[in-house]
Amino acid sequence: MLKNYFITAFRNALRQKVYACINVAGLSIGLACSFFILLWVTDEMSYDRFHERGAQVHQAWRHMNTGGQVYTLNSLPTGIADTLAAEYPEVEDAVTTRLDTQFVITAGDRSFHETGGHASPTFFQMFTFPFIEGDAANALQGVSSIVITERTARKYFGDNWQTAGGVLGRTLTIDNEKDFTITGVVRDIPGNSSIQFDVLLPIQEFLNRAQFYS
């Protein structure tokens, strides 16, 4: 029975070639579009799913009324994190971040522009970015520590940076102004992470500078 259906369909296609081509082309385009939409949805749904505590992580936003218009922003005063942790028992920890900052990083005779930012000391305990060198619990302590990705380590210290003794304790200069000591190297940030950085500094370092210039 099924064979007869195929024979009939083939004969009809031979008799009506234009109509058959239009149908086949339409079906092919529809399947291709559906496939690409599926890939896009799958990629979007995969974002930030690798964090071990991802189901417990929430981001604070604010509504700002300006000229009768309400704008929703993810930029909040730094004191919000401390207030949330102190006054809401269900909040186990609150992390402050300042990302998407451009730095000029220098090590010896190598100098490049890198994207990064600042984060609270417990950043790596809240978010799962595996360490190759260093300790997640202590990597962002103080105001002169810096955490870099393995890609950044290769760029400044060569492909053999691990076999050559690692980079913990080495120094990087930020914006030709201040030296920071490398306290951790994390694996390259996956593309399906909403948080992207090459270098990460302690948030207190930024707050100290902001207070100095205010």
Sine and cosine of phi, psi and omega as CSV:
sin_phi,cos_phi,sin_psi,cos_psi,sin_omega,cos_omega
0.00,0.00,-0.74,0.67,-0.01,-1.00
-0.89,0.45,-0.60,0.80,0.03,-1.00
-0.88,0.47,-0.64,0.77,0.01,-1.00
-0.89,0.45,-0.61,0.79,0.03,-1.00
-0.88,0.47,-0.68,0.74,0.01,-1.00
-0.91,0.41,-0.66,0.75,0.01,-1.00
-0.89,0.45,-0.70,0.72,0.00,-1.00
-0.89,0.45,-0.69,0.72,0.00,-1.00
-0.90,0.43,-0.64,0.76,0.01,-1.00
-0.90,0.43,-0.67,0.74,0.00,-1.00
-0.91,0.40,-0.64,0.77,0.04,-1.00
-0.90,0.43,-0.60,0.80,0.01,-1.00
-0.92,0.40,-0.59,0.81,0.04,-1.00
-0.93,0.38,-0.58,0.81,-0.02,-1.00
-0.97,0.24,-0.52,0.85,-0.05,-1.00
-0.82,-0.58,0.95,0.32,-0.13,-0.99
-0.89,0.46,-0.69,0.73,-0.04,-1.00
-0.90,0.44,-0.73,0.69,0.00,-1.00
-0.88,0.47,-0.65,0.76,0.01,-1.00
-0.92,0.40,-0.65,0.76,0.01,-1.00
-0.89,0.45,-0.66,0.75,0.01,-1.00
-0.89,0.46,-0.69,0.73,0.01,-1.00
-0.90,0.44,-0.71,0.70,-0.02,-1.00
-0.91,0.42,-0.68,0.74,0.01,-1.00
-0.90,0.45,-0.69,0.73,0.02,-1.00
-0.89,0.46,-0.67,0.74,0.02,-1.00
-0.90,0.43,-0.67,0.74,-0.01,-1.00
-0.90,0.44,-0.70,0.71,0.01,-1.00
-0.90,0.43,-0.66,0.75,0.02,-1.00
-0.88,0.47,-0.70,0.72,0.02,-1.00
-0.91,0.41,-0.64,0.76,0.01,-1.00
-0.90,0.43,-0.69,0.72,0.02,-1.00
-0.89,0.46,-0.68,0.74,0.02,-1.00
-0.89,0.46,-0.63,0.78,0.00,-1.00
-0.90,0.44,-0.71,0.71,-0.01,-1.00
-0.93,0.37,-0.59,0.81,0.07,-1.00
-0.90,0.44,-0.66,0.75,0.04,-1.00
-0.88,0.47,-0.68,0.73,0.03,-1.00
-0.89,0.46,-0.67,0.74,-0.01,-1.00
-0.90,0.43,-0.72,0.69,0.00,-1.00
-0.89,0.45,-0.67,0.74,0.02,-1.00
-0.87,0.48,-0.67,0.74,0.02,-1.00
-0.91,0.42,-0.70,0.71,0.01,-1.00
-0.89,0.46,-0.65,0.76,-0.03,-1.00
-0.95,0.32,-0.29,0.96,-0.03,-1.00
-1.00,0.08,-0.17,0.99,-0.08,-1.00
-0.87,0.50,0.76,-0.64,0.11,-0.99
0.88,0.47,0.25,0.97,0.00,-1.00
-0.98,0.22,-0.18,0.98,-0.07,-1.00
-0.99,0.11,-0.18,0.98,0.02,-1.00
-0.94,0.33,0.80,-0.61,-0.06,-1.00
-0.89,0.46,-0.53,0.85,0.00,-1.00
-0.95,-0.30,0.41,0.91,-0.10,-1.00
-0.84,0.55,-0.59,0.81,-0.02,-1.00
-0.92,0.38,-0.31,0.95,-0.02,-1.00
-0.99,-0.16,-0.12,0.99,-0.10,-1.00
-1.00,-0.02,0.74,-0.67,0.04,-1.00
-0.72,-0.69,0.49,-0.87,0.00,-1.00
-0.94,-0.34,0.74,-0.67,0.00,-1.00
-1.00,0.07,0.74,-0.67,0.07,-1.00
-0.84,-0.54,0.20,-0.98,0.06,-1.00
-0.68,-0.73,0.48,-0.88,0.13,-0.99
-0.99,-0.15,0.78,-0.63,0.00,-1.00
-0.85,-0.53,0.84,-0.55,-0.02,-1.00
-1.00,-0.10,0.90,-0.43,-0.01,-1.00
-0.75,-0.67,0.89,-0.45,0.03,-1.00
0.86,0.51,0.56,0.83,0.01,-1.00
0.99,0.11,-0.08,1.00,0.03,-1.00
-0.97,-0.24,0.68,-0.73,0.01,-1.00
-0.98,-0.18,0.85,-0.53,0.02,-1.00
-0.92,-0.39,0.67,-0.74,0.02,-1.00
-0.96,-0.28,0.84,-0.54,-0.11,-0.99
-0.78,-0.63,0.45,-0.89,0.10,-0.99
-0.98,-0.20,0.26,0.96,0.05,-1.00
-0.98,-0.18,0.88,-0.47,-0.06,-1.00
-0.78,-0.63,0.36,-0.93,0.10,-0.99
-0.87,0.49,0.53,-0.85,-0.08,-1.00
-0.89,0.45,-0.44,0.90,-0.03,-1.00
-0.94,0.35,-0.25,0.97,-0.02,-1.00
-0.86,0.50,-0.66,0.75,-0.05,-1.00
-0.87,0.49,-0.73,0.69,0.01,-1.00
-0.91,0.42,-0.62,0.78,0.00,-1.00
-0.91,0.42,-0.70,0.71,0.01,-1.00
-0.88,0.48,-0.71,0.70,-0.04,-1.00
-0.92,0.39,-0.52,0.85,-0.07,-1.00
-1.00,0.09,-0.57,0.82,-0.17,-0.99
-0.96,-0.29,-0.15,0.99,0.00,-1.00
-0.86,-0.52,0.96,-0.27,-0.07,-1.00
-0.85,0.52,-0.49,0.87,-0.04,-1.00
-0.96,0.28,-0.21,0.98,0.04,-1.00
-1.00,0.04,0.94,-0.33,-0.02,-1.00
-0.97,0.25,-0.60,0.80,-0.01,-1.00
-0.35,-0.94,0.45,-0.89,0.03,-1.00
-0.74,-0.68,0.75,-0.66,-0.05,-1.00
-0.89,-0.45,0.71,-0.70,0.08,-1.00
-0.98,-0.20,0.72,-0.69,0.03,-1.00
-0.77,-0.64,0.47,-0.89,0.13,-0.99
-0.65,-0.76,0.99,-0.11,-0.15,-0.99
-0.94,-0.33,-0.08,-1.00,0.01,-1.00
0.87,0.50,0.62,0.78,0.05,-1.00
-0.97,-0.23,0.62,-0.78,0.04,-1.00
-0.99,-0.13,0.79,-0.61,0.04,-1.00
-0.87,-0.49,0.45,-0.89,0.23,-0.97
-0.98,-0.19,0.91,-0.41,-0.06,-1.00
-0.96,-0.27,0.74,-0.67,-0.02,-1.00
-0.79,-0.61,0.72,-0.69,0.12,-0.99
-0.65,-0.76,0.94,-0.33,-0.06,-1.00
0.90,0.43,-0.83,-0.56,-0.01,-1.00
-0.99,-0.12,0.17,0.98,0.00,-1.00
-0.96,-0.28,0.76,-0.65,-0.02,-1.00
-0.59,-0.81,0.79,-0.62,-0.04,-1.00
-0.61,-0.79,0.32,-0.95,0.16,-0.99
-1.00,0.08,0.74,-0.68,0.01,-1.00
-0.76,-0.65,0.51,-0.86,0.07,-1.00
-0.99,-0.12,0.69,-0.72,0.00,-1.00
-0.19,-0.98,-0.59,-0.81,-0.02,-1.00
0.18,-0.98,-0.40,-0.91,-0.04,-1.00
-0.78,-0.62,0.47,-0.88,0.00,-1.00
-0.44,-0.90,0.37,-0.93,0.03,-1.00
-0.91,0.41,0.37,-0.93,-0.04,-1.00
-0.85,0.53,-0.49,0.87,-0.05,-1.00
-1.00,-0.05,0.24,0.97,-0.03,-1.00
-0.81,0.58,-0.73,0.69,-0.08,-1.00
-0.98,0.19,-0.11,0.99,0.13,-0.99
-1.00,0.00,-0.41,0.91,0.05,-1.00
-1.00,0.08,-0.64,0.77,-0.03,-1.00
-0.94,-0.34,0.62,-0.78,-0.09,-1.00
-1.00,-0.05,1.00,-0.05,0.15,-0.99
-0.87,-0.50,0.98,-0.19,-0.15,-0.99
-0.86,0.52,0.67,-0.74,0.00,-1.00
-1.00,-0.01,0.69,-0.72,0.16,-0.99
-1.00,-0.02,-0.66,0.75,0.08,-1.00
-0.71,-0.71,0.57,-0.82,0.03,-1.00
0.99,-0.13,-0.03,-1.00,-0.09,-1.00
-0.80,-0.60,0.80,-0.60,-0.04,-1.00
-0.86,0.50,-0.52,0.86,-0.08,-1.00
-0.97,0.26,-0.38,0.92,-0.11,-0.99
-0.83,-0.55,-0.01,1.00,-0.18,-0.98
-0.91,0.41,-0.49,0.87,-0.05,-1.00
-0.94,-0.35,0.44,0.90,0.06,-1.00
-0.97,0.23,0.42,-0.91,0.03,-1.00
0.97,0.25,-0.25,-0.97,-0.02,-1.00
-0.84,-0.55,0.05,1.00,-0.05,-1.00
-0.83,-0.56,0.34,0.94,0.03,-1.00
-0.99,-0.11,0.37,-0.93,0.02,-1.00
-0.53,-0.85,0.68,-0.73,0.07,-1.00
-0.93,-0.37,0.72,-0.70,-0.04,-1.00
-0.81,-0.59,0.27,-0.96,0.08,-1.00
-1.00,0.03,0.27,-0.96,0.01,-1.00
-0.90,0.44,-0.53,0.85,0.06,-1.00
-0.88,0.47,-0.67,0.74,0.03,-1.00
-0.92,0.40,-0.64,0.77,0.04,-1.00
-0.87,0.49,-0.67,0.74,0.02,-1.00
-0.90,0.44,-0.63,0.78,-0.07,-1.00
-0.90,0.43,-0.64,0.77,-0.11,-0.99
-0.99,-0.11,-0.43,0.90,-0.11,-0.99
-0.84,-0.55,0.09,1.00,0.08,-1.00
1.00,-0.05,0.31,-0.95,-0.04,-1.00
-0.90,0.43,-0.42,0.91,-0.05,-1.00
-0.99,-0.14,0.46,0.89,-0.09,-1.00
-0.87,0.50,-0.53,0.85,0.00,-1.00
-0.96,0.28,-0.73,0.68,-0.03,-1.00
-0.95,0.30,-0.29,0.96,0.00,-1.00
-1.00,0.02,0.22,0.97,0.07,-1.00
0.94,-0.34,0.03,1.00,0.02,-1.00
0.98,0.19,-0.02,-1.00,-0.07,-1.00
-0.82,-0.57,0.02,1.00,0.03,-1.00
-0.86,0.50,0.73,-0.68,-0.03,-1.00
1.00,0.00,-0.21,0.98,0.05,-1.00
-0.95,0.30,0.28,-0.96,-0.11,-0.99
-0.91,-0.43,0.67,-0.75,0.15,-0.99
-0.84,-0.55,0.64,-0.77,0.03,-1.00
-0.98,-0.19,0.77,-0.63,-0.03,-1.00
-0.98,-0.19,0.82,-0.57,0.08,-1.00
0.80,0.60,0.52,0.85,0.04,-1.00
0.85,0.53,0.42,0.91,-0.07,-1.00
-0.86,-0.51,-0.72,0.70,-0.17,-0.99
-0.67,-0.74,0.61,-0.79,0.03,-1.00
-1.00,-0.02,0.67,-0.74,0.04,-1.00
-0.83,-0.56,0.61,-0.79,-0.01,-1.00
-1.00,-0.09,0.77,-0.64,0.00,-1.00
-0.94,0.33,0.86,-0.52,-0.01,-1.00
-0.90,-0.44,0.01,1.00,0.02,-1.00
-0.15,-0.99,0.53,-0.85,0.11,-0.99
-0.79,-0.62,0.84,-0.54,0.01,-1.00
-0.95,-0.31,0.35,-0.93,0.05,-1.00
-0.90,0.44,0.46,-0.89,0.00,-1.00
-0.79,0.61,0.66,-0.75,-0.06,-1.00
-0.93,0.36,0.80,-0.60,-0.01,-1.00
-0.91,0.42,0.44,-0.90,-0.02,-1.00
-0.90,0.43,-0.41,0.91,-0.01,-1.00
-1.00,-0.06,0.53,0.84,0.11,-0.99
-0.95,-0.32,0.74,-0.68,0.05,-1.00
-0.97,0.23,-0.25,0.97,0.08,-1.00
-0.98,-0.22,0.87,-0.48,-0.02,-1.00
-0.82,-0.58,0.69,-0.73,0.07,-1.00
-0.30,-0.95,0.42,-0.91,0.16,-0.99
-0.97,-0.25,-0.57,0.82,0.04,-1.00
-0.69,-0.72,0.52,-0.85,-0.01,-1.00
-0.67,-0.75,0.76,-0.65,-0.03,-1.00
-0.91,-0.40,0.29,-0.96,0.05,-1.00
-0.92,0.38,0.66,-0.76,-0.01,-1.00
-0.89,0.46,-0.50,0.87,-0.02,-1.00
-0.90,0.44,-0.51,0.86,0.03,-1.00
-0.89,0.45,-0.67,0.74,0.04,-1.00
-0.93,0.37,-0.68,0.73,-0.03,-1.00
-0.89,0.45,-0.60,0.80,0.05,-1.00
-0.90,0.44,-0.69,0.73,0.00,-1.00
-0.93,0.37,-0.64,0.77,-0.01,-1.00
-0.90,0.44,-0.60,0.80,0.03,-1.00
-0.94,0.34,-0.58,0.81,-0.01,-1.00
-0.91,0.42,-0.63,0.77,-0.05,-1.00
-1.00,0.06,-0.18,0.98,-0.05,-1.00
-0.97,0.23,0.00,0.00,0.00,0.00
